[in-house]
Amino acid sequence: MNARTYLDHNATSQVRPEAREALLAALDATGNCSSVHAEGRAARGTMDAARARVAALVGASPAGVVFTSSGTEADVLALTPDYRRGETPLVFDALLVSAVEHAAVLRGHRFAPEQVEVLPVDARGRLRLDGLDAALARHAAAGRRVLLSLMVANNETGVLQPVAEAARRAHEQGALVHTDAVQAAGRIPLSMSALGVDLMSVSAHKLGGSPGAGALILAEPDLRPAPLIGGGAQERGRRAGSENVPAIAAFGAAAERAGASVDADGVRINGLRERLEDALRCEFPELVLLVGDVDRLPNTSCFALPGVPAETTVIALDLAGLAVSAGAACSSGKVAASHVLGAMGVPERIARSAFRLSFGWSSGEEDVDRALGVLRRVLPGLLRRRAAA
């Protein structure tokens, strides 16, 4: 059987050796980090070390790291109208989100539907800053306090958003700013202070950690969103429930390794992506490379084969040994065109044909070789079927 090639790191990346080692060591230990005995203190030490490593990845204070079960939970924790700054209540009247946000932001917030405003993007999938300015001015004139959520990088296209400029404009109008950095953390250098954001969501399994851990990171530790999960005093009362110490330990190890190699890995992976894209564009002119001319993550390519449904392409490639993702969401046996591509104004015929290839920390030249081999075998057959349809 031929070796499989995995190019779906934006969904989940392979666990790094350092993360696996940390995970197993924590599993072998016993102790609840809320307990005061030696075993409990050891578990607390493991978690505190991981907290510092995750904070360092984005230039934050460890005191601002709130561990969650996932990036989705971190988003939902952040996107609430009810906050406190110290002991002072801070209530938000409106949530602004870009039209290309992940479903965890678009549907995972705790605002009433009438409080949410979806902001337009341009043809490259970047937030239209004029639309942001108009929305901020309108809400400010009405005396409404605003929370803005804008992702760092899109999960389908890899496009980078103008987060720093959006945050600057939002802060001028008294808004609070959250960013979903789930796809960006560990893949490009990140600094909360450079971005100027107040809250950031990250996830372990995207950067080589274990599934089951994420974090909401607060620029001001005294800024507290209303808890999503109430109960005990874990995470300084910000997220109840016994912490998943093994997954958190792996998260810390993966974050440390990713941070140490982010620049070198970015250059290397960008080279892999460019080699793949150049070959495909040369050999298959029918392929459409979406948003190839805009700043994006070094690892992400989004292609479309117009007239061939995305699920057909993904299944055919999977059967041939190549794992990729569709730029569409499956529900009840039906495939809907990507809301991201729709917001960009991509014609539906192309949007329904979009598929994503994403490299990761473990990817190498051999992955490009094998992927090109599979694509050269599979795509001509799909094109012939399209022509005969």
Summary of the structure (lengths in Angstrom):
residues: 389
radius of gyration: 21.5
end to end distance: 32.0
largest distance: 71.4
contacts: 1409
relative contact order: 0.17
helix: 42%
strand: 20%
